[in-house]
Amino acid sequence: MSAPIIVWLRRDLRLADQPAFRAAAARGPVIPVYVLDDESPRYRRMGAASRWWLHHSLARLAADLEQAGSRLILRRGRSENVLSALAVESGAHEVHALHHVEPWWRNAERAVRKALDLQLHQGIYLAPPGSVLTGGGTPFKIYTPFWRALQERMPPAPPLPAPKLTAPEAWPNSDRLEDWQLLPTHPDWAGGMRAEWTPGEAGAAERLETFARRAARYAERRNLPAMLGTSRLSPHLHFGEVSPAQVWHGVANAGGSVDVFLGELGWRDYAANVIHQFPDYAAHSYKEEFERLPWRTGPEAEADLKAWQQGRTGYPIVDAGMRELWATGWMHNRVRMIVASFLIKHLLIDWRRGEEWFWDTLVDADYAQNAVNWQWSAGSGVDANMFVRIMAPLTQSPKFDAAGYIREWVPELAGLGDAEIHDPGLLRPRGYPAKIVEHTEGRARALAAHAAMKAV
Ligand SMILES: Cc1cc2nc3c(=O)[nH]c(=O)nc-3n(C[C@H](O)[C@H](O)[C@H](O)COP(=O)(O)OP(=O)(O)OC[C@H]3O[C@@H](n4cnc5c(N)ncnc54)[C@H](O)[C@@H]3O)c2cc1C
């Protein structure tokens, strides 16, 4: 029997349309391995909600591999060390993996390549990050021209089915998933996540199939948080349980406004294109002047941050969003924009504090998409909303018909009518907090801080 080939898995946890599996399967027996590497990302190690998802996704993948006559080997440690040791144990020389854009994964890929024959494949985005270029051969900075150029290369190649896998003569040892303690126990806060999500390739395929039936009406519903208008595919896409090409082809014939949905998938590629150019995008404001913005700090600002995190700001739409996030690990996009704007502008708290909170609490926490969207909201990004365009939560809430959404996530307000629920005022029930800051006051403070930044 020929030497086994290692497939190094990260956030590409699927068998179908997974080019690393396909290439390895064509060359010999396959050893699929997932390395829990908290060392390479350092402070960017996966957050708590992502670890919950990872546990279930790995359990599913292991079961799917068993059924295909294979196994999932689990190891923990620094990727290059673990893979080198595994290669020695198993007699493997080649490692196949999908190329990742996060800076720590790019470093890890370089380190693995020093010791082993690492073959990288594309398959996480519609097009390889860094490959969509202007006429002058430079990467795009702005979304709209990027999307126009990307569309010229679409549709993506049709997705390929899972390959047939051959087992190696002997299986290397594996850690036990339970021993990794990825799930919360004291307390177990994951009940809302279990109710909402089915991690794994089959769960992703089912989401895609049900969304395809309503994708034609995406544009008219996508901004309404009370409706099931968007796909909710983001955590499945983040963990690679479905490929963007599968999503594209899964909805392509839906008709109606499906093009608007495909444009959102384009934002996903765009975010990776930004990180490819600016790897530490989550650490610094792209527009340097924002490093001079006088953000609030100190005990009062910390108390406001906590109120925002806990959904106790006195703004029902903001609180509904933050509580949805805490309970399910996900938040509707329109509401993400509202809560981000509120933190950055009404509370004048550095966008990085919000980014960090999302990183820990979102099941779809994604280095590129999170940083790009937070910098978009702050106005500090490469392609961004203007800081001085301040979203008014009390206007956004009725505009996007959020009454039902607020009733679901802020049950103290459920008894209020549609006219009052967005801004309870004197009808505020006992137990629901007063507004943490008045809109006009918060707005004026934010504009003054922006003016001060510009004046330096
Ligand atoms: C402050 C802020 C932080 C965010 N952080 C993340 C994050 O960590 N991870 C993440 O996946 N998305 C993030 N988003 C983008 C967006 O909110 C989610 O992708 C979307 O809500 C996921 O829901 P869906 O799958 O139903 O999206 P759909 O509307 O069905 O869109 C389909 C897919 O397109 C991609 N997409 C949609 N909107 C965006 C966008 N604005 N930017 C980039 N890709 C997009 C997602 O992969 C999504 O699954 C953030 C947005 C904001 C405003």
The ligand as a MOL file (V3000), in Angstrom:
LIG
                    3D

  0  0  0     0  0            999 V3000
M  V30 BEGIN CTAB
M  V30 COUNTS 53 58 0 0 0
M  V30 BEGIN ATOM
M  V30 1 C -20.6730 44.6000 13.2000 0
M  V30 2 C -20.8270 43.3820 12.3150 0
M  V30 3 C -20.0670 42.2330 12.5620 0
M  V30 4 C -20.1950 41.0980 11.7520 0
M  V30 5 N -19.4480 39.9820 12.0400 0
M  V30 6 C -19.5650 38.8750 11.2530 0
M  V30 7 C -18.8180 37.7000 11.5330 0
M  V30 8 O -18.0140 37.6330 12.4710 0
M  V30 9 N -19.0280 36.6150 10.7460 0
M  V30 10 C -19.8920 36.6470 9.6890 0
M  V30 11 O -20.0590 35.6220 9.0270 0
M  V30 12 N -20.5630 37.7700 9.3710 0
M  V30 13 C -20.4390 38.8850 10.1100 0
M  V30 14 N -21.1700 40.0020 9.8050 0
M  V30 15 C -21.9000 40.0580 8.5200 0
M  V30 16 C -23.3640 39.6350 8.5510 0
M  V30 17 O -24.0450 40.2680 9.6030 0
M  V30 18 C -23.5540 38.1180 8.6850 0
M  V30 19 O -22.7480 37.4520 7.7480 0
M  V30 20 C -25.0050 37.7460 8.4170 0
M  V30 21 O -25.8540 38.4000 9.3260 0
M  V30 22 C -25.1620 36.2500 8.5340 0
M  V30 23 O -26.4960 35.9020 8.3740 0
M  V30 24 P -26.9830 35.0710 7.1170 0
M  V30 25 O -26.1260 33.8730 6.9350 0
M  V30 26 O -28.4540 34.8520 7.2840 0
M  V30 27 O -26.7050 36.0910 5.9370 0
M  V30 28 P -27.3020 36.2080 4.4740 0
M  V30 29 O -27.9340 37.5420 4.3670 0
M  V30 30 O -28.1230 35.0360 4.1310 0
M  V30 31 O -25.9960 36.2680 3.5710 0
M  V30 32 C -25.3530 35.1050 3.0430 0
M  V30 33 C -23.9090 35.0620 3.4220 0
M  V30 34 O -23.2150 36.1860 2.9080 0
M  V30 35 C -22.2000 36.5910 3.8290 0
M  V30 36 N -22.4740 37.9650 4.2750 0
M  V30 37 C -23.6860 38.5390 4.4530 0
M  V30 38 N -23.5360 39.8180 4.8560 0
M  V30 39 C -22.2150 40.0500 4.9340 0
M  V30 40 C -21.4400 41.1890 5.2910 0
M  V30 41 N -21.9750 42.3470 5.6500 0
M  V30 42 N -20.0950 41.0620 5.2750 0
M  V30 43 C -19.4970 39.9050 4.9290 0
M  V30 44 N -20.1920 38.7960 4.5700 0
M  V30 45 C -21.5260 38.8670 4.5720 0
M  V30 46 C -22.2780 35.6480 5.0200 0
M  V30 47 O -21.3120 34.6360 4.8650 0
M  V30 48 C -23.6850 35.1220 4.9280 0
M  V30 49 O -23.8560 33.8510 5.5100 0
M  V30 50 C -21.0750 41.1430 10.6310 0
M  V30 51 C -21.8290 42.2990 10.3910 0
M  V30 52 C -21.7170 43.4000 11.2230 0
M  V30 53 C -22.5390 44.6360 10.9260 0
M  V30 END ATOM
M  V30 BEGIN BOND
M  V30 1 1 1 2
M  V30 2 1 2 3
M  V30 3 2 2 52
M  V30 4 2 3 4
M  V30 5 1 4 5
M  V30 6 1 4 50
M  V30 7 2 5 6
M  V30 8 1 6 7
M  V30 9 1 6 13
M  V30 10 2 7 8
M  V30 11 1 7 9
M  V30 12 1 9 10
M  V30 13 2 10 11
M  V30 14 1 10 12
M  V30 15 2 12 13
M  V30 16 1 13 14
M  V30 17 1 14 15
M  V30 18 1 14 50
M  V30 19 1 15 16
M  V30 20 1 16 17
M  V30 21 1 16 18
M  V30 22 1 18 19
M  V30 23 1 18 20
M  V30 24 1 20 21
M  V30 25 1 20 22
M  V30 26 1 22 23
M  V30 27 1 23 24
M  V30 28 2 24 25
M  V30 29 1 24 26
M  V30 30 1 24 27
M  V30 31 1 27 28
M  V30 32 2 28 29
M  V30 33 1 28 30
M  V30 34 1 28 31
M  V30 35 1 31 32
M  V30 36 1 32 33
M  V30 37 1 33 34
M  V30 38 1 33 48
M  V30 39 1 34 35
M  V30 40 1 35 36
M  V30 41 1 35 46
M  V30 42 1 36 37
M  V30 43 1 36 45
M  V30 44 2 37 38
M  V30 45 1 38 39
M  V30 46 1 39 40
M  V30 47 2 39 45
M  V30 48 1 40 41
M  V30 49 2 40 42
M  V30 50 1 42 43
M  V30 51 2 43 44
M  V30 52 1 44 45
M  V30 53 1 46 47
M  V30 54 1 46 48
M  V30 55 1 48 49
M  V30 56 2 50 51
M  V30 57 1 51 52
M  V30 58 1 52 53
M  V30 END BOND
M  V30 END CTAB
M  END
